[in-house]
Amino acid sequence: MSEELYVDGLGLAPGVMETIVAIAAKEVEGVASVGASTFSGIRSRFVSNAASQGIEVSMNETEGVDIAVHIDVFYGRPIPAIASDVRQGVADAVVTQVGFKVSSVDVYVDGIRFSA
């Protein structure tokens, strides 16, 4: 989100929603990292916006928030279960923290990591 987001008299500066989403997603068991993968991280040095950081937030026509989050996961846990937990955690965090209705949370798994 590169502009302030306004809903029902509440304005959020760029980066606030992305931070909430990142923290909520990182708290999910099985998530190794949130945001830019190695390739995306290199690319983000040249193109800096929310999408290059791996989290996109936008308002849709029904006044809900659409969220897309890119993650890497640890090997060994079912990916659909991780994605479901990320969706639920992100939606709950946004509703709790800012009171915005969440229309969708799309989860993109960009990579798998093996624990050291």
C-alpha distance (Angstrom), angle and dihedral (degrees) to the residues before:
residue distance angle dihedral
M1 . . .
S2 3.79 . .
E3 3.81 96.9 .
E4 3.77 134.0 52.3
L5 3.78 113.2 -84.7
Y6 3.82 117.0 -135.1
V7 3.80 125.2 -167.9
D8 3.81 126.2 159.2
G9 3.80 93.9 -16.0
L10 3.80 94.7 -47.5
G11 3.79 118.7 116.8
L12 3.79 123.7 -165.4
A13 3.78 122.8 -164.1
P14 3.79 119.6 -126.9
G15 3.78 110.3 -78.0
V16 3.81 98.5 25.4
M17 3.80 96.0 99.5
E18 3.80 91.3 41.5
T19 3.80 89.9 54.2
I20 3.81 92.1 50.5
V21 3.81 90.6 48.5
A22 3.82 93.1 47.4
I23 3.80 94.0 50.0
A24 3.81 92.6 47.2
A25 3.80 92.8 48.6
K26 3.82 93.6 46.6
E27 3.81 90.0 55.6
V28 3.82 91.6 62.9
E29 3.79 115.0 102.6
G30 3.80 110.0 -113.5
V31 3.81 96.7 28.6
A32 3.80 109.6 122.7
S33 3.81 97.4 -177.6
V34 3.77 141.6 -12.8
G35 3.76 125.9 -138.1
A36 3.74 130.2 8.2
S37 3.78 119.1 29.2
T38 3.80 119.1 -146.9
F39 3.80 93.5 -83.7
S40 3.79 92.9 42.1
G41 3.80 89.8 48.3
I42 3.78 90.9 56.9
R43 3.78 90.6 45.9
S44 3.82 92.0 48.7
R45 3.80 90.3 62.8
F46 3.79 86.8 68.6
V47 3.81 100.1 33.2
S48 3.78 115.3 37.4
N49 3.79 117.7 -167.5
A50 3.79 138.7 110.7
A51 3.80 93.1 -89.1
S52 3.80 91.6 56.0
Q53 3.79 88.6 52.7
G54 3.80 89.9 57.5
I55 3.80 99.7 -110.3
E56 3.79 125.3 92.7
V57 3.80 124.6 -175.4
S58 3.79 124.6 -176.0
M59 3.78 139.3 159.4
N60 3.79 117.2 -119.9
E61 3.80 127.9 -151.3
T62 3.82 93.4 -91.6
E63 3.83 92.5 60.0
G64 3.77 93.1 -106.0
V65 3.77 127.4 126.2
D66 3.79 120.0 -112.0
I67 3.80 113.7 -156.4
A68 3.79 131.6 -170.4
V69 3.80 119.6 -172.4
H70 3.80 129.1 -176.3
I71 3.81 118.2 -150.2
D72 3.78 142.9 173.2
V73 3.80 115.6 -140.4
F74 3.79 135.0 -154.2
Y75 3.78 116.7 -110.2
G76 3.80 116.2 -107.0
R77 3.81 105.4 45.9
P78 3.81 122.0 88.8
I79 3.79 108.4 -95.9
P80 3.84 94.6 -143.5
A81 3.83 89.3 56.4
I82 3.81 91.7 50.3
A83 3.81 91.6 48.2
S84 3.80 91.3 48.9
D85 3.81 91.5 50.2
V86 3.82 90.7 48.2
R87 3.81 91.2 50.8
Q88 3.79 92.2 50.2
G89 3.80 95.0 42.8
V90 3.80 94.0 48.5
A91 3.81 93.5 46.5
D92 3.81 92.0 48.0
A93 3.81 92.2 47.9
V94 3.80 94.0 50.4
V95 3.80 92.9 47.9
T96 3.82 92.2 45.7
Q97 3.80 97.6 42.9
V98 3.80 102.0 40.4
G99 3.80 107.0 4.9
F100 3.80 95.2 -123.6
K101 3.80 119.6 148.8
V102 3.81 110.0 -116.4
S103 3.80 113.8 -141.2
S104 3.79 97.9 -179.7
V105 3.79 143.3 -5.6
D106 3.79 113.5 -160.9
V107 3.80 115.2 -166.2
Y108 3.80 120.9 -157.2
V109 3.80 118.1 -167.3
D110 3.80 105.8 -150.5
G111 3.78 98.7 175.4
I112 3.78 150.7 -8.2
R113 3.79 123.4 -122.9
F114 3.75 128.8 -161.4
S115 3.81 115.9 -136.7
A116 3.79 114.3 -113.9
